[in-house]
């Protein structure tokens, strides 16, 4: 039997049903959807059999965790946390790729490869945000990692506008840097390198869209 439980994140205080995160200046009632959206609590999915229960990864429900202090611990937490939400998708794509290779199904190989490359680019994108935030805003600057499946976001403090812009741009720049590092392997796997490059450029194009990082840049510009 599946059961959803609302769990308050560590570092969040509860007063008369109101969840408070002083570090980020957030407060919402525990029953409000905004409490989950802003990472004050998580909707944890449990599998219950008999008298035992197991917490499932955040494949279908949101889970948040505080970003740890330090650059390396923050980077590792980012990959683990967001990777846990994407693990079901990654496993399915991995199986699809293996089936495609075994049975020589080129269309399946292509779709699985594109899916894996997209998932990897999302992890690299969010890692870019986290690393830039730690470097520019300090090793102990508060932030929350929020994931639901392939939906990943970092909720953080605002700082000087130049630092904020740099943190936003770092997300789109990270896949480009990763793709550039792969170009020496072009002779060995030209299709994979080109695919990675196109996906990386797609992250840059996203900066002009009215949502995601594009919306964040506009908010920074309007707040100057």
C-alpha positions in Angstrom: 0.0 0.0 0.0 1.3 3.4 -0.9 1.1 6.3 1.6 2.0 9.9 1.4 3.3 11.7 4.5 4.1 15.4 4.9 7.6 15.6 6.6 9.1 18.8 7.9 12.5 19.5 6.6 15.5 19.8 9.0 16.3 23.3 10.0 12.6 24.4 9.8 10.7 25.4 12.9 7.0 24.8 13.5 4.8 27.1 15.5 1.1 26.7 15.7 0.9 24.9 12.4 3.2 27.5 10.6 6.5 26.3 9.2 9.3 28.9 9.5 12.7 29.0 7.8 14.4 32.1 9.2 17.5 31.6 7.0 15.6 32.1 3.8 12.8 34.3 5.3 10.1 31.8 4.5 6.9 30.9 6.4 3.9 29.0 5.3 1.2 26.9 7.0 2.2 23.3 6.9 -1.0 22.4 5.0 -0.4 25.0 2.2 1.0 23.8 -1.1 3.5 26.6 -0.9 5.1 24.9 2.0 6.1 22.0 -0.2 6.9 24.2 -3.2 9.3 26.3 -1.2 11.0 23.3 0.4 9.8 23.8 4.0 8.5 20.2 4.0 8.3 17.2 1.7 5.5 15.0 0.6 7.3 11.6 1.2 5.9 8.5 -0.5 6.1 5.3 1.6 5.4 1.7 0.6 3.7 0.0 3.5 3.5 -3.8 3.8 2.2 -5.3 7.0 3.9 -3.5 9.9 6.8 -2.2 7.9 7.3 0.7 5.6 9.9 1.9 3.1 10.5 5.5 2.0 10.6 5.7 -1.8 12.7 8.1 -3.8 11.1 11.3 -4.9 9.9 10.0 -8.3 6.4 11.3 -8.0 6.4 13.5 -4.9 8.5 16.5 -3.9 11.4 16.2 -1.5 13.6 19.0 -0.2 16.9 19.1 1.7 19.1 21.8 3.0 22.2 22.6 1.0 25.2 21.6 3.2 28.1 24.0 3.9 31.2 23.8 1.8 31.6 23.6 -2.0 32.4 19.9 -2.4 29.7 18.7 0.1 27.2 21.0 -1.6 28.1 19.6 -5.1 27.8 16.0 -3.9 24.5 16.7 -2.2 23.2 18.3 -5.4 24.0 15.3 -7.5 22.7 12.8 -5.0 19.5 14.6 -4.2 18.5 15.5 -7.8 19.8 12.1 -9.0 17.5 10.3 -6.6 14.4 12.0 -8.1 15.6 11.1 -11.6 16.7 7.6 -10.8 13.5 5.9 -12.1 13.8 7.8 -15.4 17.5 7.1 -15.7 16.9 3.4 -15.0 14.1 3.2 -17.6 16.3 4.9 -20.2 19.2 2.7 -19.4 17.1 -0.4 -19.9 15.7 1.0 -23.2 19.3 1.7 -24.4 20.4 -1.9 -23.5 17.4 -3.4 -25.3 18.1 -1.2 -28.3 21.7 -2.3 -28.4 20.9 -6.0 -28.0 18.2 -6.1 -30.7 19.8 -3.4 -32.9 16.9 -1.1 -32.7 18.4 2.2 -33.9 15.3 4.3 -33.1 15.2 3.0 -29.5 18.9 3.6 -29.1 18.6 7.2 -30.4 15.6 8.0 -28.1 17.2 6.5 -25.1 20.5 8.3 -25.8 18.7 11.6 -26.2 16.8 11.0 -22.9 20.0 10.1 -21.0 21.8 13.2 -22.4 19.0 15.5 -21.4 18.8 14.0 -17.9 22.6 14.4 -17.5 22.4 18.0 -18.7 19.8 18.8 -16.1 22.1 17.5 -13.3 25.1 19.5 -14.7 22.9 22.6 -15.1 21.8 22.5 -11.4 25.4 21.7 -10.3 26.5 24.9 -12.1 24.0 26.9 -10.0 25.1 25.3 -6.8 28.8 25.7 -7.4 28.5 29.3 -8.5 26.3 30.1 -5.4 28.8 28.5 -3.0 31.7 30.4 -4.6 30.1 33.8 -4.9 27.8 33.8 -1.8 29.9 31.9 0.6 30.4 28.4 1.9 27.6 28.7 4.4 25.0 30.7 2.4 21.6 29.0 3.0 19.8 27.2 0.2 17.4 24.4 -0.4 17.4 21.7 -3.0 13.9 20.7 -4.2 13.3 17.8 -6.5 10.3 15.9 -8.0 11.2 13.4 -10.7 13.1 15.4 -13.3 12.0 18.7 -11.9 14.9 20.2 -10.0 15.4 23.6 -8.5 17.6 25.5 -6.0 15.9 27.9 -3.7 18.5 30.4 -2.4 19.1 33.8 -1.0 19.5 36.8 -3.2 22.7 38.8 -3.1 24.4 41.6 -5.1 22.8 41.7 -8.6 26.1 40.7 -10.3 26.4 37.6 -8.1 22.7 36.7 -8.8 23.2 37.1 -12.5 26.3 35.0 -12.4 24.6 32.2 -10.4 21.7 32.1 -13.0 24.1 32.1 -16.0 26.3 29.4 -14.4 23.5 26.9 -14.8 23.3 27.3 -18.5 27.1 27.7 -18.9 27.8 24.4 -17.1 26.4 22.1 -19.8 28.3 24.2 -22.4 31.6 23.7 -20.5 30.9 19.9 -20.2 30.2 19.7 -23.9 33.3 21.6 -24.8 35.4 19.2 -22.7 33.9 16.3 -24.8 35.0 17.7 -28.1 38.5 16.0 -28.0 36.5 12.8 -28.2 34.7 13.8 -31.4 36.6 11.4 -33.6 35.6 8.5 -31.3 31.9 9.4 -30.9 30.9 12.2 -33.2 27.1 11.7 -32.8 27.3 11.7 -29.0 29.5 14.9 -28.9 27.2 16.7 -31.4 24.1 15.6 -29.4 25.7 16.9 -26.1 26.6 20.2 -27.8 23.1 20.8 -29.1 21.5 20.0 -25.8 24.0 22.4 -24.1 23.1 25.2 -26.5 19.5 24.5 -25.7 20.2 25.5 -22.1 21.6 28.8 -23.3 18.6 29.4 -25.5 16.5 28.9 -22.4 17.8 32.2 -21.0 15.5 34.1 -23.4 12.4 32.2 -22.5 9.8 33.7 -20.1 10.2 30.9 -17.4 13.0 29.2 -15.5 16.4 31.0 -15.7 15.0 33.4 -18.2 12.3 34.5 -15.7 15.0 34.7 -13.0 17.1 37.1 -15.1 14.1 39.3 -15.7 13.3 39.4 -12.0 16.9 40.5 -11.2 16.8 43.2 -13.9 13.5 44.5 -12.6 14.7 44.5 -9.1 17.8 46.7 -9.8 
